[in-house]
Structures are given as structure tokens and as C-alpha cells.
Amino acid sequence: MGISKLVKSVLVGVCSTAMVAGLSACGTTDETDESASPKGNASIVDSVKKDDKIAAMLPDSIKKDGKFTVGVSPDYAPAEFLDKDGKTPIGYDMDVAKALSAVFGLKFDPTAADFDSIMPGIGSKYDVGISGFTMNQSRKDAAEFVSFLNIGASFVVQKGNPKKLTVDNLCGHTVAVQTSTVHETTVKDLNSQCVAAGKKAIEIQPMKEQTVVATNVATGKADAFCADSTVSGYAVKQNGNQLELMGKAFNMTPEAVVVQKGDMQTAGAVRAALQKLMDDGTYAKILKSWGNEAGAVKQAKINDYTDIK
């Protein structure tokens, strides 16, 4: 069903960013599905070699310890989540980050953190942030963004959509979201529209971890959740007996590597490394292995807000 003009005006430009549905979050098992850890990814990423010219573009402050330290919140499958060992971050973001490290000739050092603490720590705790960050106007002054993927947003409901929900009739229902994400802002704005129209307010259910967000919908504690399209689709794939998508993805928005504000040297090096991975086919192979090739782009860009309204 289409999005009404009223609701669409709220959603445009607000919808992607942050962390989402884990493997066991909605299911009845704590085991990772075999399909969640594609075979062959190691060979894809391990084949990437250092590019001396691009490596030289990085500032010495990053290169001096021999590591490329990436801030990540590993609860956002399929972008970043923990492997079966419970400690190794995997996912398409992690494959891209590891490949970037290889281009720079540095050791890949993923450092786990709460999502909302990553951006403030870039430049001190982390060299960059790669954790499902999407670009939007409200973040424009907080950091530099090097985009490498297009993703959208979507809502997820219980299997069969028992309450017959659409984007147009969420007023009076409970919607779960991960805190400090654009999706939280999206739902808050939708709620404001409900109140302004004299309808029942949306009961917003903010959670720190997307795994809990998804579980709450699967168990009936919430009626729906809003998350990145990649995350929503993956949650449904892993838990198809409990969850389903509510309509189609909307508002495609760039996902990006986050660099410290004003550090254009690092941003330029990251852009060059991403472009190399795109041009030599590594990037496409990584996305395909995680079933996310639909969001592939041909060029990595720095702070390109052209299509964000």
C-alpha cells in the first residue's frame, strides 16, 4: 500500500541509519544460521593487497600503530554482528572494513562499542566508524561521511500482520526502535503527526539493542519496528516464521564510513580505497555474498548530500 502524502512528508530524508536485527534475537535458537556467515568471504577479503599510493594518503597519526581501528556496534545483522564464537564481528560492513585495512596495509582492529558512543569517539578511540551509519542532514556538522552503499528503511511486523498495519495507520500502536538512530526520529515525527491530527499517539518503545527491538515484535511486546531495509530483510529471512516486512522499503539513503569532522585527509584516503575495491570487483563480491548487491553504488563519495532532502 502506498505511503500517504502526509506520512511521506515526514519520512523523506529521515529514514536510515543505525543498528538492527540479530540472528537469535527473534528466533528460538542462539545459534547463527549457516547462511549468515557466507563461505568464501575470507578468500574474497584476504586476496586484497596493499596499495602503496593509497596507503600513503593516510595521516601518520593513523598509520603509526600499524592498525586500522574501526568503531563498530556488532548487533546489526547483516552489516555487523558477532560470529558463532561470540566475539568476532562479521557482516558486510566488517568485510568492507577489513578490505580497507588491507588496502592501507594495516591490521584490521574492530572495536566494539554502543552505537551512540562511536561517532563522538572517532579521532580519539577509533580511526573511523563503520557501523550502519547513514547520511542525513542532522549529522552534517558532526563528521565527514564517505558513502559506499544505498539502503532504505522499512517496517517489520509479526508474521501475517495480525493488526493489518500500514505506514498510514500506526497511530495508537506500539513501535519499537533502536535509540540514537534516525529511525527513532522517524517514528517520533510520525507520532507528532498522529497527535496533530487528533489521533491516538504512537507508543514509542526505544531500546539500546536492535536485537531486543526485533524480539519485542516477534513476541508481541511491540506491534512493529522500523529499521534499515538491509536489517529488516535479514531479520525476516532469519525469522520468517515470526516476522514479515510491512510494505516496501522507502527513502533510499547512502550508508557511509564516518571520519572525524575536518579530517579530509583520512576521508580522501578512505574514498580512494573504497573506489579501488569497487573498481577491482572486491566490493561487488562482498555485497553479493551477503545478499545486499541491490544497494551497490559505482562511486564512493565524500559528503554527497545531493539526493538527501
Secondary structure, 3 states (H helix, E strand, C coil): CCCCHHHHHHHCCCCCCCCCCCCCCCCCCCCCCHHHCCCCHHHHHHCCCCCHHHHCCCCHHHHCCCEEEEEECCEECCCEEECCCCCCEECHHHHHHHHHHHHHCCEEEEEECCHHHHHHHECCCECEECCCCECCHHHCCCEEEEEEEEEEEEEEEECCCCCCCCHHHCCCCEEEEECCCHHHHHHHHHHHHHHHCCCCCCEEEEECCHHHHHHHHHCCCCCEEEEEHHHHHHHHHHCCCCEEEEEEEEEEEEEEEEEECCCHHHHHHHHHHHHHHHHCCHHHHHHHHCCCHHHCCCCCEECCCCCCC
